[in-house]
Amino acid sequence: MMTCKTPEKPEAEALLAWYDRHHRDLPWRVSPAMARSGVLPVPYHIWLSEVMLQQTTVQAVKAYFQKFVARWPTVLDLAAAPVEDVMAAWAGLGYYARARNLKKCADAVAADHGGVFPDTEEGLRSLPGIGDYTAAAVAAIAFDRRAVVMDANVERVISRLYAIDAPLPASKPAMKARVAEITPDRRPGDFAQAMMDLGATICTPKRPACALCPFNGACAALAYHDPERFPVKAAKKDKPVRVGAAFVALDADGAILLKRRIDSGLLGGMTEVPTTGWTARLDGGTTIAQAPFAADWSACGTVTHVFTHFELRLSVFFCRTRRRSGDNGWWEPVANLDAQALPTVMKKAITQALPDAFRQN
């Protein structure tokens, strides 16, 4: 018996036609023209980019992606790398649990799968650090599996297309169901990337370019003349504030005292200057009394850094001192700081005490 292929949804056809003409050129992406000439996506590149892109902009990720693949061209190379090197290469990209999970995932792919990524959502979800979104994105983009891929850009597009007015995050299931309805069997990876590109370049949070959108004839939010209302978001709560102190000690050879944070918890495994604990008590943890050793410490001011769930205010203190036996950590030349796994908050603290610490490198 002859079977007929089910026609694709008109929304998908319109979007894919738009994507063929207007897709973004990204270093990890196989363009439609490349795909037509037989070039296949590299699963390692797709996975690496998707992990890096979580809560980080494309522009910020490009340089990090290129640095990683130049240094570790394959997932086997990444698995063979010391975790300290991976953390140092990730420094500045933020959300450092991603880097720890990146290394664990590479290790698992090398040890349990012969260096080859599973090609299904289920198989990908079995790997460390890969959740539903990343599994769907890699399955669709790297392996052309039909999967429902939904990031913040896709949420914005789909909420406007169907005027989904329940506030986030409660509206996510309804959004995902709508994306599932229009995700095609043909070119599901290109469809996922097209939805992301549309949200990033046309269906933007403010002043969307609706006249250029392939969905403009079907968009319910546009018909209501109010696309910027979507997606509807719940009222934001103020972030709680935590305080602490950071101590920048410089020796006669131009080196500063550094420590490695424990592997678990916030900024786990990263490098830091000595600090106090970070407390919600605004009257403690910010004075010279908490210094790691007695010295002529001077106050340098305060730096502020916003994490996902709280705002941190660090009082910074500085001293010139000699090295002493039993120092908890190691002394690193200031000229080498760029090669250390220093998160942004620690770079801020060091720069507060030593304004030229990173500028010279």
C-alpha positions in Angstrom: 0.0 0.0 0.0 1.3 3.5 -0.9 1.6 5.9 2.0 1.4 9.6 1.6 3.7 11.9 3.6 1.7 14.2 5.9 1.9 17.8 4.8 3.9 20.0 7.1 2.2 22.7 9.0 2.1 26.0 7.1 3.8 27.8 10.0 6.8 25.5 9.7 7.0 25.9 6.0 6.9 29.7 6.2 9.5 29.7 9.0 11.9 27.3 7.2 11.7 29.4 4.0 12.5 32.5 6.1 15.4 30.7 7.8 16.9 29.6 4.4 17.3 33.3 3.5 17.9 34.9 6.9 19.7 32.4 9.2 22.5 33.6 11.4 26.0 32.4 10.6 27.3 30.9 13.8 30.6 29.0 14.3 28.9 25.8 15.5 26.1 25.8 12.9 25.7 24.0 9.6 23.8 26.4 7.3 21.1 25.3 5.0 23.4 25.6 2.0 26.1 23.6 3.7 23.5 20.9 4.6 22.4 20.7 0.9 26.0 20.1 -0.1 26.2 17.2 2.4 27.9 18.8 5.4 26.6 17.3 8.7 26.5 18.9 12.1 29.2 18.0 14.6 27.4 16.7 17.7 30.3 17.8 19.9 30.0 21.3 18.6 26.2 21.4 19.0 26.4 20.1 22.6 29.2 22.4 23.6 27.4 25.5 22.1 24.1 24.6 23.8 25.8 24.2 27.2 27.6 27.5 26.8 24.5 29.3 25.5 22.4 28.6 28.6 21.6 32.0 30.1 24.5 33.5 28.1 24.3 35.6 24.9 25.4 34.3 21.5 27.9 37.2 21.2 29.5 36.3 24.5 29.7 32.6 23.6 31.4 32.8 20.2 34.9 33.5 21.4 34.6 30.9 24.2 33.4 28.3 21.8 36.2 28.9 19.3 38.8 28.9 22.1 37.4 25.5 23.4 37.4 23.7 20.0 40.8 25.1 19.1 42.2 23.7 22.4 40.1 20.6 22.6 39.0 19.7 19.0 37.0 16.6 20.1 35.0 15.4 23.1 37.8 12.9 23.7 40.3 15.7 23.9 38.0 17.5 26.4 37.7 14.3 28.5 41.4 14.0 28.6 41.9 17.6 29.9 42.5 18.3 33.6 39.4 19.8 35.1 41.4 22.8 36.4 42.2 23.7 32.8 38.6 23.4 31.7 37.5 25.6 34.6 40.2 28.2 33.8 39.1 28.3 30.1 35.5 28.8 31.2 36.3 31.7 33.6 34.3 34.7 32.9 31.4 32.8 31.2 29.5 32.4 34.4 27.2 29.8 35.8 30.2 27.6 36.7 28.2 24.5 37.4 27.9 24.2 33.6 31.7 23.9 33.3 31.8 21.1 35.9 29.0 19.3 34.2 30.6 19.8 30.8 33.7 17.9 32.0 31.6 15.2 33.6 29.6 14.7 30.4 32.7 14.6 28.2 34.2 12.0 30.6 31.0 9.9 30.3 30.8 10.1 26.5 34.5 9.0 26.3 34.2 6.2 28.9 30.8 4.8 28.3 30.1 5.7 24.6 33.4 5.4 22.9 33.5 9.2 22.2 30.2 9.1 20.3 27.2 11.1 21.6 23.9 9.2 21.8 21.6 10.2 19.0 18.2 10.2 20.8 16.7 12.5 23.5 16.5 9.5 25.9 20.2 8.6 25.4 21.3 12.2 25.7 19.3 12.7 28.9 21.3 9.8 30.4 24.5 11.9 30.3 25.6 14.0 33.3 24.5 17.6 33.1 22.1 17.2 30.1 18.5 18.0 30.9 15.3 18.1 28.8 16.2 21.3 26.9 19.7 20.3 25.9 18.7 16.8 25.0 16.0 18.1 22.7 18.3 20.7 21.1 21.1 18.3 20.5 18.8 15.5 19.2 17.1 17.9 16.8 20.1 20.0 15.6 22.8 17.4 15.6 20.8 14.3 14.7 17.7 15.7 12.9 15.4 14.0 15.4 12.0 15.5 15.8 12.1 17.1 19.2 10.4 20.0 20.9 13.1 22.7 21.6 12.1 25.7 23.7 14.4 28.4 25.0 13.5 31.9 26.0 13.5 33.1 22.3 11.1 30.3 21.4 8.9 31.1 24.4 8.6 34.7 23.2 7.7 33.7 19.6 5.2 31.0 20.5 3.5 33.1 23.2 3.0 35.9 20.7 1.9 33.7 17.9 -0.9 32.2 20.0 -1.4 35.1 22.5 -0.8 32.8 25.5 -1.6 35.1 28.3 -1.0 33.0 31.4 2.2 34.3 33.1 5.5 32.4 33.1 6.5 29.9 34.3 3.0 28.4 34.6 2.4 28.9 30.8 5.4 26.8 29.8 3.4 23.5 29.3 0.9 25.3 27.0 3.8 26.9 25.1 5.6 23.5 24.7 2.4 21.9 23.5 2.0 24.6 20.8 5.6 24.2 19.7 5.0 20.5 19.5 2.0 21.1 17.2 4.0 23.0 14.6 7.4 21.2 14.8 7.8 19.5 11.5 9.1 16.0 10.7 11.3 17.4 8.0 14.3 19.5 9.0 13.4 19.7 12.8 16.9 20.9 13.6 16.6 23.8 11.2 13.1 24.5 12.5 14.4 24.7 16.1 17.3 27.0 15.1 14.9 29.1 13.0 12.6 29.7 16.0 15.6 30.8 18.0 16.8 33.1 15.2 13.4 34.6 14.8 13.2 35.4 18.5 16.7 36.8 18.6 16.5 39.0 15.5 12.9 39.8 14.6 10.5 38.8 17.5 12.6 40.7 20.0 11.5 41.7 23.6 11.1 45.4 22.6 10.0 46.9 19.3 9.7 43.6 17.4 10.1 43.9 13.6 6.6 42.4 12.9 6.6 43.6 9.3 9.5 41.3 8.5 8.2 38.3 10.4 7.1 35.1 8.5 4.3 34.7 11.1 2.9 38.2 10.8 -0.3 37.0 9.0 -1.1 34.4 11.7 0.2 36.1 14.9 -2.6 36.6 17.4 -0.5 39.1 19.5 0.0 41.3 16.4 -3.7 41.1 15.6 -4.3 42.4 19.1 -1.8 45.2 18.4 0.1 44.3 21.6 3.0 41.9 20.9 5.3 43.4 23.6 2.8 42.2 26.2 3.9 38.6 25.6 5.2 36.5 27.1 3.4 37.5 30.3 5.7 37.4 33.3 5.0 37.1 37.0 6.0 40.0 39.1 9.7 39.9 40.0 10.7 39.7 43.6 13.6 41.7 44.9 16.8 39.7 45.2 18.1 39.3 48.8 21.4 40.9 49.6 24.4 39.0 51.0 27.7 40.6 52.2 31.2 39.5 52.8 34.8 40.5 52.5 37.6 39.7 50.0 41.3 40.0 50.9 43.9 40.8 48.2 47.4 40.2 49.4 50.4 41.2 47.2 54.0 40.0 47.9 57.3 41.6 47.0 57.6 39.5 43.8 54.2 40.8 42.5 52.2 37.7 43.3 48.8 37.5 45.1 47.5 34.8 47.3 44.8 32.6 45.7 42.8 29.6 46.9 40.6 27.0 45.2 37.0 26.8 46.3 35.5 23.5 47.2 34.0 21.5 44.3 30.4 21.7 45.5 28.2 24.7 45.7 28.3 28.1 44.1 31.5 28.7 42.1 32.6 25.2 43.0 36.1 24.4 41.9 36.9 28.0 40.9 39.8 30.1 42.1 39.4 33.0 44.5 41.2 35.4 46.8 40.7 34.6 50.5 37.1 35.7 51.5 34.8 35.4 54.4 31.5 33.6 54.2 28.7 35.4 52.4 26.0 36.2 54.9 22.6 37.8 54.9 23.6 39.7 58.1 24.4 43.2 56.8 26.3 44.0 60.1 28.9 41.3 59.8 31.5 39.6 57.7 32.9 42.7 56.1 35.8 43.9 58.4 39.5 43.5 58.7 38.8 41.3 61.8 38.0 38.5 59.3 41.3 38.7 57.4 43.1 35.4 56.8 46.2 36.7 58.7 47.5 39.7 60.5 48.8 42.5 58.3 48.5 46.1 57.5 45.2 45.7 55.6 43.6 48.8 54.1 40.0 49.2 52.8 39.6 49.6 49.0 35.9 49.9 48.7 33.1 47.6 47.8 32.2 45.6 44.7 28.7 44.3 43.8 27.9 41.2 41.8 24.5 39.8 41.0 24.0 36.1 41.0 20.8 34.3 40.0 19.3 34.2 43.4 21.0 37.0 45.4 23.1 40.2 45.2 26.6 40.0 46.7 28.4 43.0 48.2 32.0 42.4 48.9 34.1 44.8 51.0 37.7 44.6 49.5 40.8 44.9 51.6 44.4 45.0 50.4 47.9 44.5 51.9 51.5 44.2 50.9 53.1 41.3 52.7 55.7 38.5 52.6 55.0 34.9 51.9 54.7 32.8 55.0 54.9 29.0 55.5 51.5 27.4 55.9 49.6 29.9 53.8 46.3 28.3 52.7 46.6 28.5 49.0 49.3 29.6 46.5 51.0 32.8 45.3 50.3 33.5 41.7 52.1 36.3 39.7 49.7 39.0 38.7 50.9 38.6 35.1 49.4 35.1 35.1 45.9 36.0 36.5 44.2 35.7 33.1 45.2 32.0 33.0 43.5 31.3 36.3 39.9 30.0 36.9 38.8 33.3 38.4 35.1 34.0 38.2 34.0 37.5 37.4 33.2 38.5 41.0 36.8 37.7 42.0 38.2 39.6 39.1 36.1 42.6 40.3 37.6 42.3 43.8 41.2 42.0 42.5 40.7 45.0 40.2 39.3 47.0 43.0 42.5 46.5 44.9 44.9 46.4 41.9 43.3 48.4 39.1 45.9 47.3 36.5 45.9 43.6 37.4 44.1 42.5 34.2 44.6 45.5 32.0 48.3 44.7 31.6 47.7 41.2 30.1 
